[in-house]
């Protein structure tokens, strides 16, 4: 009976005054719901967009319904991919996203949270950094505020905003996930791309988030969500974003030039064969910036402007962001002695040098046309003026600048096959550096 009386008393207590204290949240609790993260999301999300890229492939097919008069028709197939982006300049309608989101797209549709849809054009795209700038034509567009990525602290809030579902959900509101900054200055190679100065976060991200912003607790964009580490296709809590500091340097060139114009150093380099960090200089062009700085072939570069370099791709990622005319502080090893050099990044000459073969763009057929060959170099007595280099190993050469990028990926001592046309006839030559 005592237990029943106690239970009755508790029921009576909970049904009177005490229950009133839980019936509605207090003013303090209500205010606490509008915390810094909520405000940051509300500030940034209106300018986050869904990007629907369509690649169209047309194929001529023959109908044999009438064997005596077969007819041809064009069959069209449309391949769609989804991604995200952020409007960072409302006045010009500029949208920042990943290059792989719009790669080879024939049509690009940008959808805003407010329901508006726009056809977008590519202002510029850079495959190496995996960034692209699009443009839409609209009025009263929202825009994000760009923050900084060079002063991030491990453990501070990180908010990923994007559209992983695309058109699967009816409303246009982006998906938001929250985590922390797990690491900074990550360098990761994925396929043919090497990413440097990456931000790592545990905010849950999925493929449709690619190109969407990573935001800090102030609602400012600090990165571009680019890829995830996954073995199943889903999020494992390891997300990598391109720092907005790096992205801004790429964006500026894409808007002005439509592409990234890399500075000229007058040297070529490759990964070390002893698997140690750094790169080995394989060629120094006479009177070029590297030659003037005192660098020589076989020097081992370990550090550029205070950033350690681990591979040829990593080195290129650092160098290509340096404005033309700026000086690079290069730390290198020659013999057993560590030295420093001041290398002034210059504008590339009209001709590119590929281990002493000076080449220019060729149109018919596409490739790199040889202008002249420097004596006592790799291709002396091999290549002749007007030869057209169209392939290196299994990499197709579309323009002369492609050779400059490939040169920095060739391992010393490894035999490489070069394919070229001479008077319309195909030839090849095996070489090593």
Secondary structure, DSSP 8 states (H G I E B T S, - for coil): -HHHHHHHHHHHHHTTHHHHHHHS--HHHHHHHS-HHHHHHHHHGGGEEEEEEEEEEEEEEEE-SSTTS-EEEEEEEEEEEEEEEEEEETTTTEEEE-HHHHTT-SEEEEE-TTS-EEE-EEEEEETTTTEEEEE---SS----EE--SSS--TTSEEEEEE-TTTTSSSS---EEEEEEEEEEEEEEEETTEEEEEEEEE-S---GGGTT-EEE-TTSEEEEEEEEE--SSSS--S-EEEEEHHHHHHHHHHHHHHSS----B-SEEEEE-TT--SSEEEEEE-TTSHHHHTT--TT-EEEEETTEE--SHHHHHHHHTTS-TT-EEEEEEEETTEEEEEEEE-B---SSEEETTEEEEEETTTTEEEEEEE-TTSTTTTT--TT-EEEEETTEE--SHHHHHHHHTT--TT--EEEEEEETTEEEEEEE--
